[in-house]
Amino acid sequence: MTAASSTSVHPLTLSAEDRSQVDEVEQLARRGAASLALLVGGLDAQSWAVRRAVVGALAKLGTPAVAPLRDVLVHRRDSEARLSAAVEALVASTGDVEGTLEALGEDANPAIVCDVAQVLGRRRSRRSVPLLSRLTVHPDDNVAVAAIEALGRVGGGAAVDALLAALGSGNFFRIFPAIDVLGRCGDPVVVPALLGLLPDPFYTLEAARALGRTGQEAAVPSLVGLLRKGNDASVRAAAVALVDIHEAQVQRFGGSRTVHTAVRGPESAVLGRRLSQCVSSADTTEKTALARLLGWVGGRTPHSGC
């Protein structure tokens, strides 16, 4: 959300009282930093429309508003609405948020650190990657997960390195979100690590889904192997992943026969029966994927429209 969109409230959606309060917020915003205390107080407004106007005003004020908003995160945590509005203002702020918030990464209150990670991640702050990387090994699982999700938003090589390290934490509360985030990053470097989790029954389904989201053809042989040897749930997950990879390749390069070729062969009849056995227990997405694979196993050539 940008600061400009924060204050964009259509007048027809407001009550007369809300319209009056939004007008007051706009007047305070024109006065600049002199209105900071009053604007921060407006984070407690009952009306969401008014709070949104306050968020936009504080975001536009930039650096002068950052410290008061930080103080809300630290000292005024008794209202979820206020905290949410403060987070939104910090995310959209035009000021030096990172320079102020990074110091809170060492705060003793895990809830504060979670808010900091959320803000830095949503700002896609590359300068904060070292801090977020350290937070992935924080003693509190909630902080670690917030940092993992934040790194996923930031992206880049350093973020991916920290996320790959989280896969080796031995803590499933951290491994599961790391799998999801790594799958969404689309970086081919994550494929070997995700493939390494595929044989582990505890992570097979999530790893298969993540491999599909990477869109990387390097995952195809192992996913086809899962079609042949996995249980019904694994077969369904692998089918969806293979179709996802095919679609990603079509989008990137205009076409792909990798999956089609991989499911064809001497054992295609056996594979076809295995896919058919899983249809009855599949959800809509899985049934669609299974049907497409069955078509390819039967010899139909895939293209972007099938």
Secondary structure in CASP SS format (residue, H / E / C, confidence):
PFRMAT SS
TARGET T0000
AUTHOR 0000-0000-0000
METHOD secondary structure of the structure
MODEL  1
M C 1.00
T C 1.00
A H 1.00
A H 1.00
S H 1.00
S H 1.00
T C 1.00
S C 1.00
V C 1.00
H C 1.00
P H 1.00
L H 1.00
T H 1.00
L C 1.00
S C 1.00
A H 1.00
E H 1.00
D H 1.00
R H 1.00
S H 1.00
Q H 1.00
V H 1.00
D H 1.00
E H 1.00
V H 1.00
E H 1.00
Q H 1.00
L H 1.00
A H 1.00
R H 1.00
R H 1.00
G H 1.00
A H 1.00
A H 1.00
S H 1.00
L H 1.00
A H 1.00
L H 1.00
L H 1.00
V H 1.00
G H 1.00
G H 1.00
L H 1.00
D H 1.00
A C 1.00
Q C 1.00
S C 1.00
W H 1.00
A H 1.00
V H 1.00
R H 1.00
R H 1.00
A H 1.00
V H 1.00
V H 1.00
G H 1.00
A H 1.00
L H 1.00
A H 1.00
K H 1.00
L H 1.00
G C 1.00
T H 1.00
P H 1.00
A H 1.00
V H 1.00
A H 1.00
P H 1.00
L H 1.00
R H 1.00
D H 1.00
V H 1.00
L H 1.00
V H 1.00
H H 1.00
R C 1.00
R C 1.00
D C 1.00
S C 1.00
E H 1.00
A H 1.00
R H 1.00
L H 1.00
S H 1.00
A H 1.00
A H 1.00
V H 1.00
E H 1.00
A H 1.00
L H 1.00
V H 1.00
A H 1.00
S C 1.00
T C 1.00
G C 1.00
D C 1.00
V H 1.00
E H 1.00
G H 1.00
T H 1.00
L H 1.00
E H 1.00
A H 1.00
L H 1.00
G H 1.00
E H 1.00
D C 1.00
A C 1.00
N C 1.00
P H 1.00
A H 1.00
I H 1.00
V H 1.00
C H 1.00
D H 1.00
V H 1.00
A H 1.00
Q H 1.00
V H 1.00
L H 1.00
G H 1.00
R H 1.00
R C 1.00
R C 1.00
S C 1.00
R H 1.00
R H 1.00
S H 1.00
V H 1.00
P H 1.00
L H 1.00
L H 1.00
S H 1.00
R H 1.00
L H 1.00
T C 1.00
V C 1.00
H C 1.00
P C 1.00
D C 1.00
D H 1.00
N H 1.00
V H 1.00
A H 1.00
V H 1.00
A H 1.00
A H 1.00
I H 1.00
E H 1.00
A H 1.00
L H 1.00
G H 1.00
R H 1.00
V H 1.00
G C 1.00
G C 1.00
G H 1.00
A H 1.00
A H 1.00
V H 1.00
D H 1.00
A H 1.00
L H 1.00
L H 1.00
A H 1.00
A H 1.00
L H 1.00
G C 1.00
S C 1.00
G C 1.00
N C 1.00
F H 1.00
F H 1.00
R H 1.00
I H 1.00
F H 1.00
P H 1.00
A H 1.00
I H 1.00
D H 1.00
V H 1.00
L H 1.00
G H 1.00
R H 1.00
C H 1.00
G C 1.00
D C 1.00
P H 1.00
V H 1.00
V H 1.00
V H 1.00
P H 1.00
A H 1.00
L H 1.00
L H 1.00
G H 1.00
L H 1.00
L C 1.00
P C 1.00
D C 1.00
P C 1.00
F C 1.00
Y C 1.00
T H 1.00
L H 1.00
E H 1.00
A H 1.00
A H 1.00
R H 1.00
A H 1.00
L H 1.00
G H 1.00
R H 1.00
T H 1.00
G C 1.00
Q C 1.00
E H 1.00
A H 1.00
A H 1.00
V H 1.00
P H 1.00
S H 1.00
L H 1.00
V H 1.00
G H 1.00
L H 1.00
L H 1.00
R H 1.00
K H 1.00
G C 1.00
N C 1.00
D H 1.00
A H 1.00
S H 1.00
V H 1.00
R H 1.00
A H 1.00
A H 1.00
A H 1.00
V H 1.00
A H 1.00
L H 1.00
V H 1.00
D H 1.00
I H 1.00
H H 1.00
E H 1.00
A H 1.00
Q H 1.00
V H 1.00
Q H 1.00
R H 1.00
F H 1.00
G C 1.00
G C 1.00
S C 1.00
R C 1.00
T H 1.00
V H 1.00
H H 1.00
T H 1.00
A H 1.00
V H 1.00
R C 1.00
G C 1.00
P C 1.00
E C 1.00
S H 1.00
A H 1.00
V H 1.00
L H 1.00
G H 1.00
R H 1.00
R H 1.00
L H 1.00
S H 1.00
Q H 1.00
C C 1.00
V C 1.00
S C 1.00
S C 1.00
A C 1.00
D C 1.00
T H 1.00
T H 1.00
E H 1.00
K H 1.00
T H 1.00
A H 1.00
L H 1.00
A H 1.00
R H 1.00
L H 1.00
L H 1.00
G H 1.00
W H 1.00
V H 1.00
G C 1.00
G C 1.00
R C 1.00
T C 1.00
P C 1.00
H C 1.00
S C 1.00
G C 1.00
C C 1.00
END
